[in-house]
Amino acid sequence: MIQKLSIFIFLLLYSSLSISFTKNNLSNTQLLCPTLLWGFEFISSNRVKVINTDLNKITSINEYYYDVDLELSYINIFSSENSIRDRVYSIELNSLRVDVWAMTGGGFTTREMFPIGLCKFVEINNFLSYIESLK
């Protein structure tokens, strides 16, 4: 009986660890903000392509690093790997609100860039072409 209980506990712990690990890895996930023609394409376990369109409807792509903070429910996007001081964007996981990090007189602070409800997770084959077709 003790052996069965220990196997059950081991399997329970192992499955919860594997579930939490997969939530940290957003590979092949896409976040689209169609109104503003922006998108976040998570291309690996730590790299993301940010597709942005300016007011002149010129689209550009930049690659960044990301890290998922499940404790605070944020995806943090950085310009340099393993450098928290180079944070560029943060995405709140529950509402998908996108914040931009900017240098102000008081240091680095966030500004709401895309409010709640403007972005959604999607599955699109050619993400850049889809954004271009929305113009």
PyRosetta script that sets phi, psi and omega in degrees:
from pyrosetta import init, pose_from_sequence

init()
pose = pose_from_sequence("MIQKLSIFIFLLLYSSLSISFTKNNLSNTQLLCPTLLWGFEFISSNRVKVINTDLNKITSINEYYYDVDLELSYINIFSSENSIRDRVYSIELNSLRVDVWAMTGGGFTTREMFPIGLCKFVEINNFLSYIESLK")
pose.set_psi(1, -42.4)
pose.set_omega(1, -179.8)
pose.set_phi(2, -64.6)
pose.set_psi(2, -38.0)
pose.set_omega(2, 179.9)
pose.set_phi(3, -64.9)
pose.set_psi(3, -41.9)
pose.set_omega(3, 179.1)
pose.set_phi(4, -65.1)
pose.set_psi(4, -40.2)
pose.set_omega(4, 179.0)
pose.set_phi(5, -65.1)
pose.set_psi(5, -41.6)
pose.set_omega(5, 179.4)
pose.set_phi(6, -67.2)
pose.set_psi(6, -37.0)
pose.set_omega(6, 176.4)
pose.set_phi(7, -65.8)
pose.set_psi(7, -41.7)
pose.set_omega(7, 178.9)
pose.set_phi(8, -62.1)
pose.set_psi(8, -44.7)
pose.set_omega(8, 179.2)
pose.set_phi(9, -63.5)
pose.set_psi(9, -43.1)
pose.set_omega(9, 178.7)
pose.set_phi(10, -60.5)
pose.set_psi(10, -46.5)
pose.set_omega(10, 179.8)
pose.set_phi(11, -64.3)
pose.set_psi(11, -37.8)
pose.set_omega(11, 178.3)
pose.set_phi(12, -63.9)
pose.set_psi(12, -46.7)
pose.set_omega(12, 178.3)
pose.set_phi(13, -64.8)
pose.set_psi(13, -42.6)
pose.set_omega(13, -179.4)
pose.set_phi(14, -63.2)
pose.set_psi(14, -42.7)
pose.set_omega(14, -179.4)
pose.set_phi(15, -68.0)
pose.set_psi(15, -37.7)
pose.set_omega(15, 179.1)
pose.set_phi(16, -68.7)
pose.set_psi(16, -35.0)
pose.set_omega(16, 176.3)
pose.set_phi(17, -66.7)
pose.set_psi(17, -40.2)
pose.set_omega(17, -179.5)
pose.set_phi(18, -69.9)
pose.set_psi(18, -34.7)
pose.set_omega(18, 177.3)
pose.set_phi(19, -66.2)
pose.set_psi(19, -45.0)
pose.set_omega(19, -180.0)
pose.set_phi(20, -66.8)
pose.set_psi(20, -32.0)
pose.set_omega(20, 178.0)
pose.set_phi(21, -67.0)
pose.set_psi(21, -40.7)
pose.set_omega(21, -178.7)
pose.set_phi(22, -69.2)
pose.set_psi(22, -27.7)
pose.set_omega(22, 177.6)
pose.set_phi(23, -72.7)
pose.set_psi(23, -23.7)
pose.set_omega(23, 176.8)
pose.set_phi(24, -77.6)
pose.set_psi(24, -21.3)
pose.set_omega(24, -177.0)
pose.set_phi(25, -103.1)
pose.set_psi(25, 111.5)
pose.set_omega(25, -178.3)
pose.set_phi(26, -102.2)
pose.set_psi(26, 21.9)
pose.set_omega(26, -178.6)
pose.set_phi(27, -51.0)
pose.set_psi(27, 138.6)
pose.set_omega(27, 178.6)
pose.set_phi(28, 62.8)
pose.set_psi(28, 28.1)
pose.set_omega(28, 176.3)
pose.set_phi(29, -109.9)
pose.set_psi(29, 144.5)
pose.set_omega(29, -178.5)
pose.set_phi(30, -129.5)
pose.set_psi(30, 135.2)
pose.set_omega(30, 176.6)
pose.set_phi(31, -117.5)
pose.set_psi(31, 120.1)
pose.set_omega(31, -175.6)
pose.set_phi(32, -112.4)
pose.set_psi(32, 135.1)
pose.set_omega(32, 173.0)
pose.set_phi(33, -117.9)
pose.set_psi(33, 81.8)
pose.set_omega(33, -167.7)
pose.set_phi(34, -65.4)
pose.set_psi(34, -32.2)
pose.set_omega(34, -178.4)
pose.set_phi(35, -62.1)
pose.set_psi(35, -38.5)
pose.set_omega(35, -177.8)
pose.set_phi(36, -101.5)
pose.set_psi(36, 3.4)
pose.set_omega(36, 178.9)
pose.set_phi(37, 58.7)
pose.set_psi(37, 44.6)
pose.set_omega(37, 176.7)
pose.set_phi(38, -116.3)
pose.set_psi(38, 156.2)
pose.set_omega(38, 175.8)
pose.set_phi(39, -157.8)
pose.set_psi(39, 154.1)
pose.set_omega(39, 176.9)
pose.set_phi(40, -123.7)
pose.set_psi(40, 115.9)
pose.set_omega(40, -179.6)
pose.set_phi(41, -112.5)
pose.set_psi(41, 109.1)
pose.set_omega(41, -177.5)
pose.set_phi(42, -82.3)
pose.set_psi(42, 106.9)
pose.set_omega(42, -170.3)
pose.set_phi(43, -94.9)
pose.set_psi(43, -14.5)
pose.set_omega(43, 176.1)
pose.set_phi(44, -154.9)
pose.set_psi(44, -170.6)
pose.set_omega(44, -177.7)
pose.set_phi(45, -72.8)
pose.set_psi(45, -11.7)
pose.set_omega(45, 178.8)
pose.set_phi(46, -143.4)
pose.set_psi(46, 6.7)
pose.set_omega(46, -178.6)
pose.set_phi(47, -121.5)
pose.set_psi(47, 143.0)
pose.set_omega(47, -179.8)
pose.set_phi(48, -138.0)
pose.set_psi(48, 139.8)
pose.set_omega(48, 172.1)
pose.set_phi(49, -96.9)
pose.set_psi(49, 126.4)
pose.set_omega(49, 176.1)
pose.set_phi(50, -104.4)
pose.set_psi(50, 117.6)
pose.set_omega(50, -179.8)
pose.set_phi(51, -103.6)
pose.set_psi(51, 115.4)
pose.set_omega(51, -178.2)
pose.set_phi(52, -125.8)
pose.set_psi(52, 150.0)
pose.set_omega(52, -179.9)
pose.set_phi(53, -123.4)
pose.set_psi(53, 128.4)
pose.set_omega(53, -179.0)
pose.set_phi(54, -86.4)
pose.set_psi(54, -175.3)
pose.set_omega(54, -177.5)
pose.set_phi(55, -66.0)
pose.set_psi(55, -22.0)
pose.set_omega(55, 177.2)
pose.set_phi(56, -88.3)
pose.set_psi(56, 9.6)
pose.set_omega(56, -178.8)
pose.set_phi(57, 60.9)
pose.set_psi(57, 35.0)
pose.set_omega(57, 173.0)
pose.set_phi(58, -98.6)
pose.set_psi(58, 123.0)
pose.set_omega(58, -176.5)
pose.set_phi(59, -98.6)
pose.set_psi(59, 136.4)
pose.set_omega(59, 176.1)
pose.set_phi(60, -132.8)
pose.set_psi(60, 158.2)
pose.set_omega(60, -179.4)
pose.set_phi(61, -124.8)
pose.set_psi(61, 131.6)
pose.set_omega(61, 175.2)
pose.set_phi(62, -129.4)
pose.set_psi(62, 141.7)
pose.set_omega(62, 176.4)
pose.set_phi(63, -100.1)
pose.set_psi(63, 136.7)
pose.set_omega(63, 179.3)
pose.set_phi(64, -133.8)
pose.set_psi(64, 176.5)
pose.set_omega(64, 173.4)
pose.set_phi(65, -104.1)
pose.set_psi(65, 152.7)
pose.set_omega(65, 177.3)
pose.set_phi(66, -139.0)
pose.set_psi(66, 161.7)
pose.set_omega(66, 176.5)
pose.set_phi(67, -146.0)
pose.set_psi(67, 138.4)
pose.set_omega(67, 179.5)
pose.set_phi(68, -99.5)
pose.set_psi(68, 124.7)
pose.set_omega(68, 176.7)
pose.set_phi(69, -105.9)
pose.set_psi(69, 94.4)
pose.set_omega(69, -177.1)
pose.set_phi(70, -68.7)
pose.set_psi(70, -27.7)
pose.set_omega(70, -179.6)
pose.set_phi(71, -65.1)
pose.set_psi(71, -41.3)
pose.set_omega(71, 179.1)
pose.set_phi(72, -99.4)
pose.set_psi(72, -1.9)
pose.set_omega(72, 179.6)
pose.set_phi(73, 61.1)
pose.set_psi(73, 48.1)
pose.set_omega(73, 179.0)
pose.set_phi(74, -132.7)
pose.set_psi(74, 147.6)
pose.set_omega(74, 165.3)
pose.set_phi(75, -102.9)
pose.set_psi(75, 119.2)
pose.set_omega(75, 179.0)
pose.set_phi(76, -103.2)
pose.set_psi(76, 132.0)
pose.set_omega(76, -177.7)
pose.set_phi(77, -114.2)
pose.set_psi(77, 128.2)
pose.set_omega(77, -174.2)
pose.set_phi(78, -120.0)
pose.set_psi(78, 152.7)
pose.set_omega(78, 176.2)
pose.set_phi(79, -82.3)
pose.set_psi(79, -24.1)
pose.set_omega(79, 178.3)
pose.set_phi(80, -124.7)
pose.set_psi(80, 147.4)
pose.set_omega(80, 180.0)
pose.set_phi(81, -68.9)
pose.set_psi(81, 137.3)
pose.set_omega(81, 176.9)
pose.set_phi(82, 57.7)
pose.set_psi(82, 34.3)
pose.set_omega(82, 179.7)
pose.set_phi(83, -130.6)
pose.set_psi(83, 97.6)
pose.set_omega(83, -177.0)
pose.set_phi(84, -66.5)
pose.set_psi(84, -21.6)
pose.set_omega(84, -180.0)
pose.set_phi(85, -76.7)
pose.set_psi(85, -12.1)
pose.set_omega(85, 179.4)
pose.set_phi(86, -101.7)
pose.set_psi(86, 30.8)
pose.set_omega(86, -179.0)
pose.set_phi(87, -67.1)
pose.set_psi(87, 133.0)
pose.set_omega(87, -178.8)
pose.set_phi(88, -109.4)
pose.set_psi(88, -49.0)
pose.set_omega(88, -178.9)
pose.set_phi(89, -133.9)
pose.set_psi(89, 156.9)
pose.set_omega(89, 169.8)
pose.set_phi(90, -134.2)
pose.set_psi(90, 137.9)
pose.set_omega(90, 178.3)
pose.set_phi(91, -120.1)
pose.set_psi(91, 120.5)
pose.set_omega(91, 178.9)
pose.set_phi(92, -78.0)
pose.set_psi(92, 123.0)
pose.set_omega(92, -170.9)
pose.set_phi(93, -66.6)
pose.set_psi(93, -33.3)
pose.set_omega(93, -176.3)
pose.set_phi(94, -76.9)
pose.set_psi(94, -39.3)
pose.set_omega(94, -175.8)
pose.set_phi(95, -107.2)
pose.set_psi(95, -12.8)
pose.set_omega(95, -175.8)
pose.set_phi(96, 61.5)
pose.set_psi(96, 28.7)
pose.set_omega(96, 172.9)
pose.set_phi(97, -72.8)
pose.set_psi(97, 134.7)
pose.set_omega(97, -179.8)
pose.set_phi(98, -106.8)
pose.set_psi(98, 127.2)
pose.set_omega(98, 176.9)
pose.set_phi(99, -113.7)
pose.set_psi(99, 146.3)
pose.set_omega(99, 174.9)
pose.set_phi(100, -107.5)
pose.set_psi(100, 140.3)
pose.set_omega(100, 177.3)
pose.set_phi(101, -93.9)
pose.set_psi(101, 132.8)
pose.set_omega(101, -178.6)
pose.set_phi(102, -138.3)
pose.set_psi(102, 152.9)
pose.set_omega(102, 176.6)
pose.set_phi(103, -84.5)
pose.set_psi(103, 125.6)
pose.set_omega(103, 177.4)
pose.set_phi(104, -124.9)
pose.set_psi(104, -178.6)
pose.set_omega(104, 178.3)
pose.set_phi(105, -60.4)
pose.set_psi(105, -26.2)
pose.set_omega(105, -179.2)
pose.set_phi(106, -96.4)
pose.set_psi(106, 7.6)
pose.set_omega(106, -178.0)
pose.set_phi(107, 110.7)
pose.set_psi(107, -160.3)
pose.set_omega(107, 178.9)
pose.set_phi(108, -79.0)
pose.set_psi(108, 126.3)
pose.set_omega(108, 177.1)
pose.set_phi(109, -136.2)
pose.set_psi(109, 164.7)
pose.set_omega(109, 179.7)
pose.set_phi(110, -100.4)
pose.set_psi(110, 152.0)
pose.set_omega(110, 172.5)
pose.set_phi(111, -130.2)
pose.set_psi(111, 135.6)
pose.set_omega(111, 179.4)
pose.set_phi(112, -67.4)
pose.set_psi(112, 123.3)
pose.set_omega(112, -177.9)
pose.set_phi(113, -99.9)
pose.set_psi(113, -50.3)
pose.set_omega(113, 177.2)
pose.set_phi(114, -123.3)
pose.set_psi(114, 120.5)
pose.set_omega(114, -178.5)
pose.set_phi(115, -71.4)
pose.set_psi(115, 174.0)
pose.set_omega(115, 179.4)
pose.set_phi(116, -57.5)
pose.set_psi(116, 136.2)
pose.set_omega(116, 174.7)
pose.set_phi(117, 91.0)
pose.set_psi(117, -3.6)
pose.set_omega(117, -178.2)
pose.set_phi(118, -87.2)
pose.set_psi(118, -21.8)
pose.set_omega(118, -177.2)
pose.set_phi(119, -118.9)
pose.set_psi(119, 155.4)
pose.set_omega(119, 179.0)
pose.set_phi(120, -152.4)
pose.set_psi(120, 152.2)
pose.set_omega(120, 175.5)
pose.set_phi(121, -76.9)
pose.set_psi(121, 135.6)
pose.set_omega(121, -178.0)
pose.set_phi(122, -136.6)
pose.set_psi(122, 169.0)
pose.set_omega(122, 171.5)
pose.set_phi(123, -127.2)
pose.set_psi(123, 105.4)
pose.set_omega(123, -177.3)
pose.set_phi(124, -129.7)
pose.set_psi(124, 135.8)
pose.set_omega(124, -178.3)
pose.set_phi(125, -65.0)
pose.set_psi(125, -54.6)
pose.set_omega(125, -179.6)
pose.set_phi(126, -115.2)
pose.set_psi(126, 93.9)
pose.set_omega(126, -171.2)
pose.set_phi(127, -63.6)
pose.set_psi(127, -45.8)
pose.set_omega(127, -179.1)
pose.set_phi(128, -63.6)
pose.set_psi(128, -44.5)
pose.set_omega(128, 178.7)
pose.set_phi(129, -62.0)
pose.set_psi(129, -37.4)
pose.set_omega(129, 179.2)
pose.set_phi(130, -64.0)
pose.set_psi(130, -44.7)
pose.set_omega(130, 178.5)
pose.set_phi(131, -63.7)
pose.set_psi(131, -41.1)
pose.set_omega(131, 177.7)
pose.set_phi(132, -62.3)
pose.set_psi(132, -35.7)
pose.set_omega(132, -179.3)
pose.set_phi(133, -71.1)
pose.set_psi(133, -18.5)
pose.set_omega(133, 179.2)
pose.set_phi(134, -78.7)
pose.set_psi(134, -14.3)
pose.set_omega(134, -177.2)
pose.set_phi(135, -66.0)
pose.dump_pdb("model.pdb")
